[in-house]
Amino acid sequence: MALKKQTLKEYLKEIQKITDWFDEQEDLDVEVALAKVKDAAALIKTAKGKFTEIENEFKEVKKKIEE
């Protein structure tokens, strides 16, 4: 899965779609499930990085306010 630059909200929506897919399965295809898990792992890693970026920006704004 190639990850394009998205907002944190968009990454979280994509992760939710994958979890919803698992919830809807009655007869799980293991190969498809593995691909979904890999996609989710990549999305989580990228979302975590995006969250860290946003957190750092908030810290910079706070730092400027306190100066």
Buried (B, 14 or more C-beta within 10 A) or exposed (E): EEEEEBEBEBBBEBBEEBEEEEEEEEEEEEEEBEEBEEBBEBBBEBBEEBEEEEEEEEEEEEEEEEE
